[in-house]
Amino acid sequence: MPVSEQVTQVEKDWTEAPLKSLVEHLVRDHRSWRVKDFPLIQELFDRLEDTAESIQPSGLVSLRRAFYRLRAEMEGHMSREENVLFPAIVHAESHAITGSAGPRPIFGSMQNPITMLEDDHDHEDRFLAVMRDAADGYQLPEDADENLRTLFGALQALEAAMHAHTRIESSILFARALRLSRKKSCS
C-alpha cells in the first residue's frame, strides 16, 4: 500500500479491533515502507544527484543524509517491534481471550519495550524535522524539475504516514497493551 493510502487508513477506528488485527495493519505499513517507499525515495535521490540545479547541493546532501539516517533508525525500530513487542502483545491478547496466564515475557513488564520504542519515535521525529528543514519545509522552487517534485511529495507523504502510524501505536496499541498487561498482573 503506497504511503498516501496509509494515511487514509488512519480513519479506521482501531480502538476496539483485536490487537492482532492492529499489529497486522502496522506490519503492513512497515512492509510497504521497506519494499516501496524507501526504495522509491532512494531512487529519486539517485536521479537528482546529477541534476541538482533546482535545489542547493548542500540542501540535497543534508536531506539525503537525514533520510538515510531515518531509514536506518526505522529498520531497527521496525525489527524490534515485529520481533519483540508485537508478538508479545499478540501472545498476551491470546492468553487474555482464553483466560490463561501465559508465561511472563523475557523483557519483564510490557512497559520496558514500549518505553524504548517511544524513545525511538522521538528520534524518528527529530530526523523528520531535520529532513523538513533541509528541504525548506518542502517548498519547491519555481523551476523544480519533476524528480524533485516527486521526491518532495514522497517525503511529505512518508512523514504524514509515519506520524499517523506512530499515533496509532502510541495512543491505541501501546495503551491497550499496557492495560492488558496491568489487568493480567492484577489477576
N, C-alpha and C positions, 0 to 999 in steps of 0.2 A: 504494500500500500504506500503510495507516494506521500511525502511529508504533508502536502496540502490536505490529503484525505485524513491523515492522522489528527489534525487539529479539529476537524468536524466531528470526529468520533468522541471528543470530549463531551459533547452534548448528551451522550448516553448517561443515564443515571446509574452509576456503579455502586451506590450506597447499599443496595440490597442484593446485588448479584453475588453468586457464590465466589469466594475468594479465588478458587481455581480458575474460574472464567476470567476474572480480572487479571490474574497472573498471566494467563494465556494471551490476553489482549496486550499487556505490557511487553511480553516477549515478542509478539508480532511487530510492535514498534521497533524493538531492538534489531530484529532481523531485517526490517526494512531499512533502517539506518545503515546497517553493515553492508547489505547487498546492493542497495540502490542509491541512497542519498550521499553517503560518504564517498563512494567511488565517483558519482556524478560530479560532486563538488571538486574532488581532486582532479578529474579530467578537465573541468572548466579552468582551474588554476593553471594546469599544464598548457591549455590553449592560450591563455592570456600571457604566459611567461614571455613569449616573443613579441607580443603586440600590446604592450602596456602603456601606450601613449595616453589613453583616456583616464588613467589614474597614476598618481605619482608612484614610481617604482618602489620607494621605501614604504609607502602605504600598502601596496600589494604584498610586499615581502612580509610586513608585520601581520597583515591579515592572514596570509597563508600560514605563517608560523603559529599564530593563535589557533587557527583551525586544526592544524596537526596536533597541537598540544591538547585541544579539546577532544579530538578523536581518540588520542591515546588514553586520556583520562576516562573517556566514555567506555572504551574497550574493557578496561579494568573494572569499572563500575558495573557495567552490564554483566560481566562474568561473575562478579561477587553476588549480584542479585540472582542470576539464573542458577548458579551452582551452590549457593549457601542459603540465602534468605528465602527466596521464593519456594524452593522445595520444603523448607521448614514450615512456612506459612500453610502451604497446601496440606502437609502432613498434619499439622495442628488442627486445621479445619476438619480433615477427615476423621481424626480421633474425637473431635468435639461432636461430630454428627453421630458417630457410633457410641459415644459415651465412654469410650475407653481412655485411659490416661495417656498411653504412649510414652516413649522414652523422652527424657529431657534432652534438648539439642546440645551438641558438643560445645556450642558457644555460650551456654548458660541462658541467661534471660534474652528474650526476643529484643529487648531494648538495646543490647550490645551491638548487633549488626545494624540495627536501624539507626542508631546514633552515628555509626561510621558512614553509612550511606547518605545520611542527611548532611554530613560534612562534605562528602563528595558532591552533593547537589550545590553546596555553597561554592566549591571550587569551580564547578562547571558554569555557574552563574558568572563568576569572575572572568572566565575565558570568553563567554559570550559577550560580556561587556567590553573586553579588550577588542574582540572582533568588530563589534559595532563601532567602537571609537576609531579603529584603524580604517574602517570603511566610511568614516564621517557620517555615521547614522544611516548608512545605506542610501545616502543621497547621491544620485547618479549625475555625473557631469553631462551637460547637454550633448556632447559629442561621444557619449559612451557607445561602444560597439555592442553587438548582440550578445557576445560571450560575457561581457561584464554585466549586462542587464540580467542575463540568465543566472550568473553567479550570485549577484546580489539578491535576486528573487529566491534562489535556492537557500542561501544563508538565512534570509529573513524567515522563510518557511520552516527551516530547521530549528531556528531559535524559538519560534512560536510553538512548534510541535514539542520541543524539549520542555518548555515552560508548562505546557498543558500536561504532558506526561508526568512531570515532577509534581504538579498539583494533585494528580490522581494518586500517585504513590504516597505522598506525604499526608494529604488530607483524608484519603479514603483507605488505601491498602494498609499503610503503616498504622494508622489509628485503629482500624478494625483488628489488625493482627495483635496489637498491644492489648486491646480489650479482651480478645480471645485468650491471650496468654495469661492475663490477670484473672480472668474467670476460671481458667484451668488451674492456676496456682491456688485459688481460693477453695476449690472443690476438695 
